[in-house]
Amino acid sequence: MPTFEVTTDGKTLSVVADSTDHNQNDGNLRLWKDGAIVAEFQWWNSIVRKDDV
């Protein structure tokens, strides 16, 4: 399952997720796991890295 590393405002968060998409209303990037959103953030203020583990 992929691990996403999200860096925003100088802080890094590692999130294991099944998939990613964006919120149609506000454009935020969402990370999903087991059918639920586990993280949501503004992609334009963030750096996202993905690692398949």
All heavy atoms as a GROMACS GRO file, in nm:
protein
  424
    1MET      N    1   0.085  -0.117   0.000
    1MET     CA    2   0.000   0.000   0.000
    1MET      C    3   0.090   0.124   0.000
    1MET      O    4   0.187   0.130   0.073
    1MET     CB    5  -0.089  -0.003   0.124
    1MET     CG    6  -0.199   0.098   0.120
    1MET     SD    7  -0.319   0.079   0.256
    1MET     CE    8  -0.376  -0.086   0.228
    2PRO      N    9   0.060   0.224  -0.083
    2PRO     CA   10   0.146   0.341  -0.092
    2PRO      C   11   0.149   0.426   0.035
    2PRO      O   12   0.048   0.439   0.103
    2PRO     CB   13   0.085   0.422  -0.206
    2PRO     CG   14  -0.016   0.337  -0.271
    2PRO     CD   15  -0.050   0.228  -0.177
    3THR      N   16   0.264   0.482   0.061
    3THR     CA   17   0.280   0.580   0.167
    3THR      C   18   0.301   0.716   0.102
    3THR      O   19   0.387   0.732   0.016
    3THR     CB   20   0.401   0.546   0.256
    3THR    OG1   21   0.381   0.420   0.316
    3THR    CG2   22   0.420   0.651   0.364
    4PHE      N   23   0.221   0.813   0.142
    4PHE     CA   24   0.232   0.948   0.092
    4PHE      C   25   0.297   1.034   0.198
    4PHE      O   26   0.259   1.027   0.315
    4PHE     CB   27   0.094   1.006   0.059
    4PHE     CG   28   0.024   0.936  -0.054
    4PHE    CD1   29  -0.048   0.820  -0.031
    4PHE    CD2   30   0.032   0.988  -0.182
    4PHE    CE1   31  -0.113   0.756  -0.136
    4PHE    CE2   32  -0.034   0.924  -0.287
    4PHE     CZ   33  -0.106   0.807  -0.263
    5GLU      N   34   0.397   1.113   0.160
    5GLU     CA   35   0.458   1.210   0.251
    5GLU      C   36   0.414   1.348   0.205
    5GLU      O   37   0.442   1.389   0.093
    5GLU     CB   38   0.610   1.198   0.250
    5GLU     CG   39   0.660   1.080   0.327
    5GLU     CD   40   0.808   1.090   0.357
    5GLU    OE1   41   0.872   1.187   0.314
    5GLU    OE2   42   0.857   1.000   0.426
    6VAL      N   43   0.346   1.418   0.292
    6VAL     CA   44   0.293   1.550   0.261
    6VAL      C   45   0.369   1.652   0.345
    6VAL      O   46   0.374   1.641   0.467
    6VAL     CB   47   0.142   1.557   0.294
    6VAL    CG1   48   0.089   1.695   0.260
    6VAL    CG2   49   0.065   1.448   0.223
    7THR      N   50   0.429   1.749   0.278
    7THR     CA   51   0.499   1.856   0.349
    7THR      C   52   0.425   1.987   0.322
    7THR      O   53   0.407   2.026   0.208
    7THR     CB   54   0.645   1.868   0.301
    7THR    OG1   55   0.710   1.744   0.322
    7THR    CG2   56   0.718   1.977   0.378
    8THR      N   57   0.380   2.050   0.428
    8THR     CA   58   0.312   2.179   0.417
    8THR      C   59   0.347   2.263   0.539
    8THR      O   60   0.357   2.212   0.650
    8THR     CB   61   0.159   2.160   0.401
    8THR    OG1   62   0.098   2.286   0.381
    8THR    CG2   63   0.097   2.091   0.518
    9ASP      N   64   0.371   2.389   0.518
    9ASP     CA   65   0.410   2.481   0.626
    9ASP      C   66   0.529   2.430   0.705
    9ASP      O   67   0.536   2.445   0.826
    9ASP     CB   68   0.292   2.507   0.719
    9ASP     CG   69   0.179   2.581   0.651
    9ASP    OD1   70   0.207   2.662   0.561
    9ASP    OD2   71   0.062   2.557   0.688
   10GLY      N   72   0.623   2.363   0.638
   10GLY     CA   73   0.744   2.314   0.703
   10GLY      C   74   0.726   2.188   0.787
   10GLY      O   75   0.818   2.144   0.853
   11LYS      N   76   0.608   2.129   0.786
   11LYS     CA   77   0.581   2.008   0.863
   11LYS      C   78   0.554   1.893   0.766
   11LYS      O   79   0.488   1.913   0.664
   11LYS     CB   80   0.461   2.027   0.955
   11LYS     CG   81   0.481   2.137   1.057
   11LYS     CD   82   0.355   2.163   1.134
   11LYS     CE   83   0.376   2.284   1.225
   11LYS     NZ   84   0.252   2.329   1.284
   12THR      N   85   0.604   1.773   0.800
   12THR     CA   86   0.585   1.656   0.714
   12THR      C   87   0.499   1.554   0.785
   12THR      O   88   0.518   1.525   0.903
   12THR     CB   89   0.720   1.594   0.677
   12THR    OG1   90   0.797   1.692   0.606
   12THR    CG2   91   0.702   1.472   0.588
   13LEU      N   92   0.404   1.499   0.710
   13LEU     CA   93   0.314   1.397   0.760
   13LEU      C   94   0.321   1.277   0.667
   13LEU      O   95   0.313   1.292   0.545
   13LEU     CB   96   0.170   1.452   0.762
   13LEU     CG   97   0.058   1.354   0.796
   13LEU    CD1   98   0.069   1.311   0.942
   13LEU    CD2   99  -0.076   1.418   0.770
   14SER      N  100   0.340   1.157   0.721
   14SER     CA  101   0.337   1.034   0.642
   14SER      C  102   0.201   0.970   0.658
   14SER      O  103   0.153   0.951   0.770
   14SER     CB  104   0.445   0.937   0.688
   14SER     OG  105   0.573   0.988   0.659
   15VAL      N  106   0.140   0.936   0.545
   15VAL     CA  107   0.005   0.878   0.546
   15VAL      C  108   0.003   0.756   0.455
   15VAL      O  109   0.044   0.764   0.339
   15VAL     CB  110  -0.099   0.980   0.495
   15VAL    CG1  111  -0.238   0.920   0.496
   15VAL    CG2  112  -0.096   1.108   0.576
   16VAL      N  113  -0.043   0.644   0.507
   16VAL     CA  114  -0.064   0.524   0.426
   16VAL      C  115  -0.206   0.531   0.372
   16VAL      O  116  -0.301   0.549   0.448
   16VAL     CB  117  -0.043   0.396   0.509
   16VAL    CG1  118  -0.074   0.272   0.426
   16VAL    CG2  119   0.098   0.390   0.563
   17ALA      N  120  -0.220   0.522   0.240
   17ALA     CA  121  -0.352   0.537   0.179
   17ALA      C  122  -0.365   0.447   0.057
   17ALA      O  123  -0.265   0.408  -0.004
   17ALA     CB  124  -0.373   0.682   0.138
   18ASP      N  125  -0.490   0.414   0.024
   18ASP     CA  126  -0.519   0.332  -0.094
   18ASP      C  127  -0.515   0.415  -0.221
   18ASP      O  128  -0.472   0.369  -0.326
   18ASP     CB  129  -0.659   0.270  -0.084
   18ASP     CG  130  -0.676   0.181   0.037
   18ASP    OD1  131  -0.582   0.110   0.071
   18ASP    OD2  132  -0.785   0.184   0.096
   19SER      N  133  -0.568   0.538  -0.213
   19SER     CA  134  -0.582   0.620  -0.333
   19SER      C  135  -0.590   0.767  -0.297
   19SER      O  136  -0.598   0.804  -0.180
   19SER     CB  137  -0.708   0.579  -0.410
   19SER     OG  138  -0.823   0.603  -0.332
   20THR      N  139  -0.588   0.849  -0.400
   20THR     CA  140  -0.598   0.993  -0.381
   20THR      C  141  -0.693   1.051  -0.485
   20THR      O  142  -0.711   0.996  -0.592
   20THR     CB  143  -0.459   1.060  -0.392
   20THR    OG1  144  -0.471   1.198  -0.368
   20THR    CG2  145  -0.395   1.037  -0.526
   21ASP      N  146  -0.758   1.159  -0.450
   21ASP     CA  147  -0.840   1.234  -0.544
   21ASP      C  148  -0.849   1.378  -0.495
   21ASP      O  149  -0.782   1.414  -0.400
   21ASP     CB  150  -0.979   1.171  -0.563
   21ASP     CG  151  -1.071   1.187  -0.443
   21ASP    OD1  152  -1.030   1.247  -0.341
   21ASP    OD2  153  -1.185   1.138  -0.449
   22HIS      N  154  -0.928   1.459  -0.561
   22HIS     CA  155  -0.943   1.597  -0.515
   22HIS      C  156  -1.090   1.628  -0.493
   22HIS      O  157  -1.179   1.573  -0.558
   22HIS     CB  158  -0.879   1.697  -0.612
   22HIS     CG  159  -0.955   1.715  -0.739
   22HIS    ND1  160  -0.950   1.625  -0.843
   22HIS    CD2  161  -1.040   1.812  -0.778
   22HIS    CE1  162  -1.027   1.666  -0.941
   22HIS    NE2  163  -1.083   1.779  -0.905
   23ASN      N  164  -1.112   1.716  -0.399
   23ASN     CA  165  -1.247   1.760  -0.364
   23ASN      C  166  -1.294   1.858  -0.472
   23ASN      O  167  -1.230   1.959  -0.497
   23ASN     CB  168  -1.243   1.829  -0.227
   23ASN     CG  169  -1.380   1.871  -0.178
   23ASN    OD1  170  -1.465   1.912  -0.254
   23ASN    ND2  171  -1.398   1.861  -0.048
   24GLN      N  172  -1.405   1.827  -0.536
   24GLN     CA  173  -1.457   1.911  -0.645
   24GLN      C  174  -1.494   2.051  -0.597
   24GLN      O  175  -1.487   2.146  -0.673
   24GLN     CB  176  -1.580   1.844  -0.708
   24GLN     CG  177  -1.550   1.716  -0.780
   24GLN     CD  178  -1.470   1.737  -0.908
   24GLN    OE1  179  -1.476   1.841  -0.971
   24GLN    NE2  180  -1.392   1.638  -0.944
   25ASN      N  181  -1.535   2.066  -0.472
   25ASN     CA  182  -1.581   2.195  -0.421
   25ASN      C  183  -1.468   2.294  -0.394
   25ASN      O  184  -1.476   2.410  -0.430
   25ASN     CB  185  -1.665   2.177  -0.294
   25ASN     CG  186  -1.791   2.099  -0.322
   25ASN    OD1  187  -1.852   2.115  -0.427
   25ASN    ND2  188  -1.828   2.012  -0.230
   26ASP      N  189  -1.363   2.248  -0.326
   26ASP     CA  190  -1.257   2.342  -0.288
   26ASP      C  191  -1.120   2.308  -0.348
   26ASP      O  192  -1.025   2.381  -0.328
   26ASP     CB  193  -1.246   2.353  -0.136
   26ASP     CG  194  -1.219   2.221  -0.068
   26ASP    OD1  195  -1.177   2.125  -0.135
   26ASP    OD2  196  -1.240   2.213   0.055
   27GLY      N  197  -1.109   2.195  -0.419
   27GLY     CA  198  -0.984   2.159  -0.484
   27GLY      C  199  -0.882   2.093  -0.394
   27GLY      O  200  -0.772   2.063  -0.438
   28ASN      N  201  -0.916   2.069  -0.267
   28ASN     CA  202  -0.821   2.005  -0.178
   28ASN      C  203  -0.792   1.863  -0.223
   28ASN      O  204  -0.878   1.794  -0.276
   28ASN     CB  205  -0.876   1.999  -0.035
   28ASN     CG  206  -0.867   2.132   0.034
   28ASN    OD1  207  -0.809   2.227  -0.015
   28ASN    ND2  208  -0.927   2.140   0.152
   29LEU      N  209  -0.669   1.819  -0.201
   29LEU     CA  210  -0.630   1.682  -0.230
   29LEU      C  211  -0.669   1.595  -0.112
   29LEU      O  212  -0.648   1.633   0.004
   29LEU     CB  213  -0.479   1.674  -0.252
   29LEU     CG  214  -0.425   1.540  -0.301
   29LEU    CD1  215  -0.481   1.506  -0.439
   29LEU    CD2  216  -0.274   1.544  -0.305
   30ARG      N  217  -0.729   1.478  -0.141
   30ARG     CA  218  -0.773   1.387  -0.034
   30ARG      C  219  -0.702   1.254  -0.048
   30ARG      O  220  -0.683   1.204  -0.160
   30ARG     CB  221  -0.923   1.365  -0.042
   30ARG     CG  222  -1.002   1.492  -0.030
   30ARG     CD  223  -1.150   1.470  -0.032
   30ARG     NE  224  -1.193   1.416  -0.161
   30ARG     CZ  225  -1.320   1.413  -0.202
   30ARG    NH1  226  -1.415   1.459  -0.124
   30ARG    NH2  227  -1.351   1.364  -0.320
   31LEU      N  228  -0.663   1.196   0.064
   31LEU     CA  229  -0.605   1.061   0.068
   31LEU      C  230  -0.707   0.968   0.132
   31LEU      O  231  -0.763   0.999   0.237
   31LEU     CB  232  -0.475   1.062   0.148
   31LEU     CG  233  -0.364   1.152   0.094
   31LEU    CD1  234  -0.244   1.150   0.187
   31LEU    CD2  235  -0.323   1.110  -0.046
   32TRP      N  236  -0.731   0.854   0.067
   32TRP     CA  237  -0.833   0.758   0.110
   32TRP      C  238  -0.771   0.626   0.154
   32TRP      O  239  -0.672   0.581   0.095
   32TRP     CB  240  -0.926   0.728  -0.007
   32TRP     CG  241  -1.011   0.841  -0.050
   32TRP    CD1  242  -0.974   0.946  -0.130
   32TRP    CD2  243  -1.148   0.863  -0.016
   32TRP    NE1  244  -1.080   1.031  -0.148
   32TRP    CE2  245  -1.188   0.982  -0.080
   32TRP    CE3  246  -1.239   0.793   0.061
   32TRP    CZ2  247  -1.316   1.032  -0.067
   32TRP    CZ3  248  -1.368   0.844   0.072
   32TRP    CH2  249  -1.405   0.962   0.009
   33LYS      N  250  -0.830   0.566   0.256
   33LYS     CA  251  -0.791   0.431   0.300
   33LYS      C  252  -0.916   0.360   0.348
   33LYS      O  253  -0.992   0.414   0.429
   33LYS     CB  254  -0.688   0.437   0.413
   33LYS     CG  255  -0.641   0.300   0.456
   33LYS     CD  256  -0.534   0.310   0.561
   33LYS     CE  257  -0.493   0.170   0.605
   33LYS     NZ  258  -0.399   0.176   0.714
   34ASP      N  259  -0.938   0.240   0.296
   34ASP     CA  260  -1.053   0.157   0.336
   34ASP      C  261  -1.185   0.233   0.323
   34ASP      O  262  -1.273   0.223   0.409
   34ASP     CB  263  -1.036   0.104   0.478
   34ASP     CG  264  -0.914   0.015   0.491
   34ASP    OD1  265  -0.878  -0.054   0.393
   34ASP    OD2  266  -0.853   0.016   0.599
   35GLY      N  267  -1.198   0.313   0.216
   35GLY     CA  268  -1.324   0.383   0.190
   35GLY      C  269  -1.348   0.509   0.271
   35GLY      O  270  -1.456   0.565   0.267
   36ALA      N  271  -1.247   0.555   0.346
   36ALA     CA  272  -1.263   0.676   0.427
   36ALA      C  273  -1.149   0.774   0.399
   36ALA      O  274  -1.037   0.733   0.368
   36ALA     CB  275  -1.265   0.641   0.575
   37ILE      N  276  -1.176   0.902   0.412
   37ILE     CA  277  -1.073   1.003   0.396
   37ILE      C  278  -0.986   1.004   0.521
   37ILE      O  279  -1.035   1.018   0.632
   37ILE     CB  280  -1.135   1.143   0.375
   37ILE    CG1  281  -1.217   1.145   0.247
   37ILE    CG2  282  -1.026   1.250   0.372
   37ILE    CD1  283  -1.299   1.272   0.229
   38VAL      N  284  -0.853   0.986   0.502
   38VAL     CA  285  -0.762   0.986   0.616
   38VAL      C  286  -0.678   1.113   0.623
   38VAL      O  287  -0.616   1.141   0.726
   38VAL     CB  288  -0.670   0.861   0.615
   38VAL    CG1  289  -0.752   0.735   0.639
   38VAL    CG2  290  -0.592   0.850   0.485
   39ALA      N  291  -0.677   1.191   0.515
   39ALA     CA  292  -0.607   1.320   0.515
   39ALA      C  293  -0.662   1.406   0.402
   39ALA      O  294  -0.701   1.355   0.298
   39ALA     CB  295  -0.457   1.301   0.497
   40GLU      N  296  -0.665   1.536   0.426
   40GLU     CA  297  -0.709   1.630   0.323
   40GLU      C  298  -0.630   1.758   0.342
   40GLU      O  299  -0.611   1.806   0.454
   40GLU     CB  300  -0.859   1.658   0.338
   40GLU     CG  301  -0.915   1.746   0.229
   40GLU     CD  302  -1.066   1.755   0.230
   40GLU    OE1  303  -1.132   1.687   0.312
   40GLU    OE2  304  -1.120   1.831   0.148
   41PHE      N  305  -0.577   1.813   0.232
   41PHE     CA  306  -0.493   1.931   0.243
   41PHE      C  307  -0.495   2.010   0.113
   41PHE      O  308  -0.537   1.960   0.009
   41PHE     CB  309  -0.349   1.892   0.280
   41PHE     CG  310  -0.293   1.785   0.190
   41PHE    CD1  311  -0.221   1.819   0.078
   41PHE    CD2  312  -0.314   1.651   0.218
   41PHE    CE1  313  -0.172   1.721  -0.006
   41PHE    CE2  314  -0.265   1.553   0.135
   41PHE     CZ  315  -0.193   1.589   0.023
   42GLN      N  316  -0.447   2.133   0.119
   42GLN     CA  317  -0.440   2.219   0.001
   42GLN      C  318  -0.316   2.182  -0.079
   42GLN      O  319  -0.204   2.208  -0.036
   42GLN     CB  320  -0.434   2.367   0.043
   42GLN     CG  321  -0.556   2.412   0.117
   42GLN     CD  322  -0.542   2.553   0.170
   42GLN    OE1  323  -0.432   2.598   0.202
   42GLN    NE2  324  -0.653   2.623   0.179
   43TRP      N  325  -0.334   2.124  -0.195
   43TRP     CA  326  -0.222   2.077  -0.275
   43TRP      C  327  -0.132   2.192  -0.319
   43TRP      O  328  -0.012   2.175  -0.334
   43TRP     CB  329  -0.270   1.996  -0.395
   43TRP     CG  330  -0.356   2.074  -0.489
   43TRP    CD1  331  -0.492   2.081  -0.488
   43TRP    CD2  332  -0.313   2.158  -0.596
   43TRP    NE1  333  -0.537   2.164  -0.587
   43TRP    CE2  334  -0.428   2.213  -0.656
   43TRP    CE3  335  -0.189   2.194  -0.647
   43TRP    CZ2  336  -0.423   2.299  -0.763
   43TRP    CZ3  337  -0.184   2.280  -0.755
   43TRP    CH2  338  -0.300   2.332  -0.812
   44TRP      N  339  -0.186   2.310  -0.337
   44TRP     CA  340  -0.104   2.422  -0.386
   44TRP      C  341  -0.012   2.477  -0.278
   44TRP      O  342   0.078   2.555  -0.309
   44TRP     CB  343  -0.193   2.532  -0.443
   44TRP     CG  344  -0.296   2.584  -0.348
   44TRP    CD1  345  -0.283   2.687  -0.261
   44TRP    CD2  346  -0.428   2.532  -0.329
   44TRP    NE1  347  -0.398   2.704  -0.189
   44TRP    CE2  348  -0.490   2.610  -0.229
   44TRP    CE3  349  -0.501   2.428  -0.385
   44TRP    CZ2  350  -0.620   2.587  -0.184
   44TRP    CZ3  351  -0.630   2.406  -0.342
   44TRP    CH2  352  -0.688   2.485  -0.244
   45ASN      N  353  -0.029   2.437  -0.153
   45ASN     CA  354   0.060   2.478  -0.045
   45ASN      C  355   0.145   2.361   0.005
   45ASN      O  356   0.202   2.369   0.113
   45ASN     CB  357  -0.020   2.533   0.074
   45ASN     CG  358  -0.077   2.670   0.045
   45ASN    OD1  359  -0.023   2.744  -0.033
   45ASN    ND2  360  -0.188   2.701   0.106
   46SER      N  361   0.151   2.251  -0.073
   46SER     CA  362   0.211   2.129  -0.022
   46SER      C  363   0.302   2.064  -0.126
   46SER      O  364   0.289   2.086  -0.246
   46SER     CB  365   0.102   2.028   0.016
   46SER     OG  366   0.010   2.085   0.105
   47ILE      N  367   0.391   1.982  -0.077
   47ILE     CA  368   0.473   1.894  -0.160
   47ILE      C  369   0.433   1.752  -0.124
   47ILE      O  370   0.430   1.716  -0.006
   47ILE     CB  371   0.622   1.915  -0.133
   47ILE    CG1  372   0.662   2.059  -0.166
   47ILE    CG2  373   0.705   1.814  -0.212
   47ILE    CD1  374   0.802   2.094  -0.121
   48VAL      N  375   0.400   1.672  -0.223
   48VAL     CA  376   0.355   1.535  -0.198
   48VAL      C  377   0.452   1.438  -0.265
   48VAL      O  378   0.485   1.454  -0.382
   48VAL     CB  379   0.213   1.513  -0.254
   48VAL    CG1  380   0.167   1.370  -0.226
   48VAL    CG2  381   0.116   1.614  -0.195
   49ARG      N  382   0.493   1.340  -0.188
   49ARG     CA  383   0.578   1.232  -0.244
   49ARG      C  384   0.508   1.100  -0.216
   49ARG      O  385   0.447   1.082  -0.111
   49ARG     CB  386   0.715   1.232  -0.177
   49ARG     CG  387   0.797   1.353  -0.210
   49ARG     CD  388   0.937   1.339  -0.153
   49ARG     NE  389   1.017   1.452  -0.189
   49ARG     CZ  390   1.035   1.559  -0.114
   49ARG    NH1  391   0.978   1.566   0.004
   49ARG    NH2  392   1.110   1.658  -0.154
   50LYS      N  393   0.520   1.007  -0.310
   50LYS     CA  394   0.458   0.876  -0.295
   50LYS      C  395   0.564   0.769  -0.305
   50LYS      O  396   0.650   0.774  -0.392
   50LYS     CB  397   0.352   0.855  -0.403
   50LYS     CG  398   0.288   0.720  -0.399
   50LYS     CD  399   0.194   0.703  -0.516
   50LYS     CE  400   0.165   0.557  -0.536
   50LYS     NZ  401   0.098   0.531  -0.661
   51ASP      N  402   0.555   0.670  -0.216
   51ASP     CA  403   0.648   0.558  -0.216
   51ASP      C  404   0.568   0.430  -0.209
   51ASP      O  405   0.490   0.412  -0.114
   51ASP     CB  406   0.743   0.567  -0.097
   51ASP     CG  407   0.844   0.455  -0.095
   51ASP    OD1  408   0.880   0.404  -0.202
   51ASP    OD2  409   0.886   0.417   0.015
   52ASP      N  410   0.581   0.342  -0.306
   52ASP     CA  411   0.514   0.212  -0.302
   52ASP      C  412   0.594   0.118  -0.215
   52ASP      O  413   0.706   0.083  -0.248
   52ASP     CB  414   0.498   0.153  -0.441
   52ASP     CG  415   0.395   0.227  -0.523
   52ASP    OD1  416   0.289   0.258  -0.468
   52ASP    OD2  417   0.422   0.255  -0.641
   53VAL      N  418   0.536   0.079  -0.103
   53VAL     CA  419   0.605  -0.009  -0.009
   53VAL      C  420   0.539  -0.143  -0.011
   53VAL      O  421   0.420  -0.155  -0.015
   53VAL     CB  422   0.600   0.052   0.134
   53VAL    CG1  423   0.668  -0.042   0.231
   53VAL    CG2  424   0.665   0.187   0.134
   0.00000   0.00000   0.00000
